[in-house]
Amino acid sequence: MTGLVRILTDPAALAIILIFGLPVVAVLGHYFVETMKVVRGDAAKKKSKELDAEETELIQQIYKGLQRMEQRIEALETILMEVARKENS
């Protein structure tokens, strides 16, 4: 323990530790943060894919509903045209 205390109290040794130690800690911290972003990003991507699937299904349902509505409108137009022909005849 006395060796560690002597190193920490020696200004030159302390300067060397600070000069080389702080960048190492900063780089390791950066890699840790980036790793956490990747780990959390995978979860976000999975959730995003689930939302995309739900949105796709919803859009398909809307599209099918609009197609049925278009068929109904065409049927009503046909009925109205037949009624108008009968009235003109």
N, C-alpha and C positions, 0 to 999 in steps of 0.2 A: 504494500500500500504506500510505503514511503516513496517508492519510485514514481508512482502515479502522481502523488502530491508534488514531487520535485519537478516532474515534467509540466504539470499545470501551473506551477509558480514560476517556471523559467520563461521569461518573455519571448525568447527566440523559439522555443518549442511550442509555446502557445500560439505564436504567430504562424508557424508552419501548420499546426493543426487547424487553425481558422482559415488559412489560405487554401488548404487542400480539402479540409473537412466540410466546409460550408457548401462548396460546389457539388461535392458528392451527395450531400444530404438534399440539396436542391434538385439534382438530377433524379435521385431515387424518388423524391416526392412527386416530381413531374411524371415519372413512369407509373407511380401508384395512381395518380389522378387519371391519367390516360387509360389505365387498365380498368378503373372503375367506370369511366365513361363507356368503354366498350362493353363491359358487363351489363350496365344499365341500358345501353343502346340496344343490345340484343333483346331485352325484355320489351323495350319500346317498339322495336320492329315487329315482334311477335304480336303485340297488341294492335299495332297499325295494320298488320295483315288481317287480323280478325275483323277490325273495323272496315277494311276494304272489302272483305267478303260480305259483311252485312250490308254495306252500301251497294254492292253489286246486286245482291239479291233484291234489295228494295227498288233499285232502278229497273230491274227486270220485271218486278211486279207492277210498277207504274206503267212500263211499256205495254205489258199485256193488257192492263186495264184500259189504256188509251186505244189499243187496237179493238177491243170489244166495244168501246164507246163509238169508235169510228164506224164499226159495222152497224150498230144501232142507229146512228145518224143516217147512214145510207139507206137503211130499211125504212126509216121515217120519211126520208125524201122520196123514196119510191112510193110509199103509201100516199103521201101528199100529191105527188104527180098523178097518180091514178084517180084520186078524188077530184082533182082539178080537171082531168080529161072527161070524167063522167058528168061533171057539172057543165062543161062546154058542149057536150054532145047532145 
